[in-house]
Amino acid sequence: MEEMSSRRKRINRLKKVILGMAAAAILIPSVVCIILGVRLAGLSARAKELEELLLAEKSRSAEASGVFTMAPVRESNRSPQAEDLSESAEVRGEPEGGIKKVYLTFDDGPSDNTNEILDILKEYDVKATFFVVGKTDEQSKAAYQRIVAEGHTLAMHSYSHSYSEIYASRENFISDLTALQEYLYEVTGVWPRFYRFPGGSSNSVSQVDMQELIEWVDENGIIYFDWNAASGDAVSDELPKDTIVKNCLTQLDGKRRCMILMHDAADKHTTVEALPEIISGVRLRGDACFSAITDDTEPIRHLLQSGTEESNKANE
């Protein structure tokens, strides 16, 4: 009897061992899979972050490439209910004759610096163009509205500003741009019709042929603008103020129209500090006048519809 009881206990212990081993065989791989999954997700997020940094760096190289051109302005379509941004063209002082036109353009806003930029522009009585991205916080909505209310041009620079998403396909590009256009109209009552490609029309990061995107923009009544002068603030978060001023003022020569690329971002403090000196330096020349982009503005373009590039002589 005792032998049977002892045997039964051994069998029960053996069953427990077998069940424990079976449970471990199931549980351990599951735990390992979860740990690997978490690590993979972290690596994927890091890879995406590095990809964005690489794309941004490539776009900065495009900005500094020095390839500048122009193309004729075509009629742009606009919503019949939208406010006409060109109504104040006379007030903006579009110059004629031998006077140089200088366009201050700010990409990537709104930001914590937008109001300060607007304060400076108001103090110096200068109109500028803001190529904005899509932000839904109340501060950004107020900034969009102030840009319009104070007579500046509200233009588009993409909703997400994510190069890897925007330029992944033609459909992604269209979805991003139209989302921003409709959002800005909802917030401001203005139907924006001017656009700047992230990285410019000559960027080398797009997975889609840029001519295909240019054709879509043109067919839908949107006029795109590049630049033929750069402040350099895209290269560094804290480029010295004096360097930014010098970059802007020394690139005015040899151009009858000068469209200056600047950035409205929270970390561009020296860009804000440089702005008064840039404005004063342009005015001291005596041969230049500030303008905001309007329907009458000839676009500065890196790439034309034909896919050819023109030299900077086109802007002299």
C-alpha positions in Angstrom: 0.0 0.0 0.0 2.8 2.4 1.0 4.6 1.4 -2.2 1.6 2.3 -4.4 1.2 5.6 -2.5 4.8 6.4 -3.0 4.6 5.5 -6.7 1.5 7.7 -7.1 3.4 10.6 -5.5 6.3 10.1 -7.9 4.0 10.0 -10.8 2.3 13.3 -9.6 5.7 14.9 -9.2 6.7 13.8 -12.7 3.4 15.2 -14.1 4.1 18.5 -12.4 7.6 18.6 -13.8 6.3 17.8 -17.3 3.6 20.4 -17.0 6.1 23.0 -15.7 8.4 22.3 -18.6 5.6 22.5 -21.0 4.5 25.8 -19.5 8.0 27.1 -19.6 8.4 26.1 -23.2 5.3 28.2 -24.0 6.0 31.1 -21.6 9.7 31.7 -22.3 9.3 32.2 -26.1 6.3 34.4 -25.5 8.3 36.6 -23.1 11.3 36.7 -25.4 8.9 37.7 -28.3 7.5 40.5 -26.2 10.9 41.8 -25.3 12.1 41.6 -28.9 8.9 43.3 -30.1 9.5 46.2 -27.7 13.1 46.5 -28.7 12.2 46.3 -32.4 9.6 49.0 -31.9 12.2 51.2 -30.3 14.7 50.5 -33.0 12.0 51.3 -35.7 11.3 54.6 -34.0 15.0 55.4 -33.9 15.4 54.4 -37.5 12.6 56.7 -38.5 14.1 59.5 -36.5 17.4 59.0 -38.2 15.7 58.9 -41.6 14.0 62.2 -40.9 17.4 63.7 -39.8 19.0 62.4 -43.0 16.2 63.8 -45.2 16.4 67.1 -43.5 20.1 67.3 -44.0 19.7 66.5 -47.7 17.1 69.2 -48.0 19.5 71.7 -46.4 22.1 70.7 -49.0 19.5 71.5 -51.6 18.8 74.9 -50.1 22.5 75.7 -50.3 22.9 74.4 -53.8 22.8 77.9 -55.3 20.6 76.9 -58.3 18.2 79.7 -59.0 15.6 80.4 -61.7 12.3 82.0 -62.5 9.2 81.2 -64.5 6.2 83.2 -65.7 3.2 83.7 -63.4 -0.1 82.1 -64.4 -3.6 82.8 -63.3 -4.4 81.1 -60.0 -7.7 79.6 -59.0 -9.2 80.8 -55.8 -12.4 80.2 -53.8 -15.0 82.8 -54.6 -15.6 83.1 -50.9 -12.0 83.6 -50.0 -10.5 86.9 -49.0 -8.2 88.3 -51.8 -4.7 88.6 -50.5 -3.7 90.8 -53.4 -6.1 93.6 -52.5 -3.3 95.4 -50.6 -0.7 95.1 -53.4 -0.5 98.9 -53.8 0.0 99.3 -50.0 2.7 96.7 -50.2 4.6 98.8 -52.6 5.4 96.5 -55.5 8.1 98.6 -57.1 8.6 99.3 -60.8 11.5 100.2 -62.9 15.0 99.7 -61.7 14.1 99.3 -58.0 15.1 95.8 -56.7 12.3 93.8 -55.1 13.2 92.0 -51.9 10.9 89.3 -50.5 11.4 88.1 -46.9 10.0 84.6 -46.7 9.7 82.5 -43.5 9.3 78.7 -43.6 8.1 76.2 -41.0 6.0 78.4 -38.7 4.1 79.3 -36.7 6.4 79.0 -33.7 7.1 80.7 -30.4 9.0 83.3 -32.5 6.2 84.2 -34.9 4.7 87.0 -32.8 8.1 88.6 -32.3 8.8 88.4 -36.0 5.4 90.0 -36.7 6.2 92.7 -34.1 9.4 93.6 -35.9 7.8 93.7 -39.3 5.0 95.9 -37.9 7.6 98.3 -36.4 9.5 98.6 -39.6 6.4 98.6 -41.8 7.5 95.6 -43.9 5.2 93.0 -45.4 6.5 89.4 -45.7 5.4 85.9 -46.7 4.9 83.0 -44.3 5.1 79.5 -45.7 3.4 77.7 -42.9 2.9 74.1 -41.8 -0.2 72.7 -40.1 -0.5 73.2 -36.4 -3.7 73.0 -34.4 -2.9 74.6 -31.1 -4.6 77.9 -30.2 -1.4 79.9 -30.3 -0.8 78.7 -33.9 -4.3 79.5 -35.0 -4.0 83.0 -33.6 -0.7 83.4 -35.5 -2.3 82.4 -38.8 -5.0 84.9 -38.2 -2.6 87.7 -37.2 -0.5 87.1 -40.3 -3.5 87.7 -42.5 -4.9 90.5 -40.4 -1.6 92.5 -40.6 -1.4 92.2 -44.4 1.2 89.6 -44.8 0.8 86.7 -47.2 -0.2 83.4 -45.8 1.3 80.6 -47.9 1.7 76.8 -47.7 4.7 74.7 -46.9 3.1 71.3 -46.2 0.8 70.1 -43.4 3.1 67.6 -41.7 6.6 68.7 -42.9 7.5 65.0 -42.8 9.6 64.5 -45.9 9.4 60.7 -45.8 5.6 60.9 -45.7 5.0 63.8 -48.1 7.3 62.5 -50.8 6.5 58.8 -50.5 3.9 59.0 -53.2 1.9 61.4 -55.4 -1.2 60.6 -53.3 0.6 61.4 -50.1 1.8 64.7 -51.5 -1.7 65.7 -52.6 -3.3 64.6 -49.4 -0.9 66.6 -47.3 -1.1 69.8 -49.4 -4.9 69.8 -49.7 -5.2 69.1 -45.9 -3.2 72.3 -45.2 -5.0 74.4 -47.8 -8.5 73.5 -46.4 -7.3 73.9 -42.8 -5.9 77.4 -43.3 -9.1 78.4 -45.1 -11.1 77.0 -42.1 -9.0 79.0 -39.6 -8.5 82.3 -41.5 -11.1 82.5 -44.2 -8.3 82.9 -46.8 -7.9 80.3 -49.5 -4.1 80.0 -49.8 -2.7 79.5 -53.3 1.1 80.0 -52.9 3.3 77.0 -52.0 6.9 76.1 -51.3 8.0 72.5 -51.6 9.7 71.2 -48.5 13.4 71.2 -49.5 12.5 73.2 -52.6 11.4 72.0 -56.1 15.0 70.8 -56.7 15.1 68.6 -53.6 16.8 65.2 -54.0 14.8 63.3 -51.4 11.4 62.9 -53.1 10.5 59.3 -54.1 8.2 60.9 -56.8 9.4 62.7 -59.9 9.2 66.3 -58.9 7.9 67.3 -62.4 4.9 65.1 -61.7 4.2 67.1 -58.5 4.9 70.4 -60.1 2.4 69.6 -62.9 -0.3 68.7 -60.3 0.3 72.0 -58.4 0.1 74.0 -61.6 -3.1 72.2 -62.8 -4.8 73.0 -59.4 -4.1 76.7 -59.5 -1.3 76.7 -57.0 1.8 78.8 -57.7 5.0 77.5 -56.2 8.0 79.5 -55.1 11.6 78.6 -54.4 14.3 81.1 -53.3 17.5 82.7 -54.7 19.0 83.8 -51.5 19.3 82.0 -48.1 19.9 83.3 -44.6 21.7 80.1 -43.8 19.7 79.5 -40.7 18.7 76.1 -41.9 22.2 74.9 -41.5 22.5 75.5 -37.7 20.0 76.1 -34.9 22.1 79.0 -33.6 23.9 80.5 -36.6 25.4 83.8 -35.3 23.2 86.8 -35.9 26.0 88.7 -37.8 26.4 85.7 -40.2 22.7 85.7 -41.0 22.7 89.4 -41.7 25.8 89.1 -43.9 24.3 86.1 -45.8 21.2 88.1 -46.6 22.7 91.4 -47.6 25.6 90.1 -49.7 23.2 88.0 -51.9 21.2 91.0 -53.1 23.7 92.1 -55.7 23.1 90.9 -59.3 19.4 90.3 -58.8 16.4 92.4 -59.7 14.3 90.2 -57.5 15.7 88.6 -54.4 13.6 86.0 -52.5 15.3 85.3 -49.1 14.8 82.0 -47.4 14.5 82.3 -43.6 12.9 80.1 -41.0 10.2 80.7 -38.4 11.0 78.0 -35.8 11.3 78.0 -32.0 15.1 77.5 -32.1 15.9 80.3 -34.6 16.4 83.0 -32.1 19.3 84.6 -34.0 17.1 84.8 -37.1 14.8 87.0 -35.1 17.7 89.1 -33.7 19.1 89.6 -37.3 15.8 90.7 -38.8 16.0 94.4 -37.9 19.5 94.7 -39.2 18.5 92.9 -42.4 15.6 95.3 -43.0 17.8 98.4 -42.2 20.6 97.1 -44.4 18.3 96.6 -47.4 16.8 100.1 -47.0 20.2 101.7 -46.7 21.1 100.5 -50.2 18.5 102.9 -51.6 17.8 100.7 -54.6 15.5 98.1 -53.0 11.9 97.8 -51.8 10.3 95.1 -49.7 7.3 93.1 -51.0 5.2 90.3 -50.0 4.2 87.6 -52.6 1.0 88.4 -54.5 -0.6 87.2 -57.7 1.6 89.6 -59.6 4.9 88.2 -58.2 7.0 86.4 -60.7 8.0 83.1 -59.1 11.6 82.3 -58.3 12.0 78.6 -59.3 14.8 76.0 -59.2 13.0 73.7 -61.6 10.7 74.6 -64.5 7.9 72.6 -66.0 10.2 71.4 -68.7 12.6 70.0 -66.1 15.4 72.4 -67.2 17.3 74.6 -64.8 18.1 78.3 -65.5 21.0 80.2 -64.1 20.8 83.1 -61.7 21.1 85.5 -64.6 17.4 85.1 -65.1 16.9 87.2 -62.0 19.2 90.0 -62.9 
